[in-house]
Amino acid sequence: MDLVFLDPLYYLQLPKMDLIRWKQNNVVVAVRDEWDRFSSFDQYDEFMTSVLNQVKRVLKKTGTLRVI
């Protein structure tokens, strides 16, 4: 593969309170969906390491990885 574009899971586990952006004056919405739940940062890191290892496996040596 020449290019891999990766938009990984956020693991945006915010407290159960309203966090308000001060300039935009709107509430930050936490991700509470099942697909984005991990028991710890270590579990999230393991998942992302696995994903990146698969990217490395298929990406050409001259390829590009874009992560947002």
HELIX and SHEET records of a PDB file:
HELIX    1   1 GLU A   34  ASP A   36  5                                   3    
HELIX    2   2 PHE A   41  VAL A   58  1                                  18    
SHEET    1   A 2 LEU A   3  LEU A   6  0                                        
SHEET    2   A 2 THR A  64  VAL A  67  1                                        
SHEET    1   B 2 LEU A  19  ILE A  20  0                                        
SHEET    2   B 2 VAL A  27  VAL A  28 -1                                        
END                                                                             
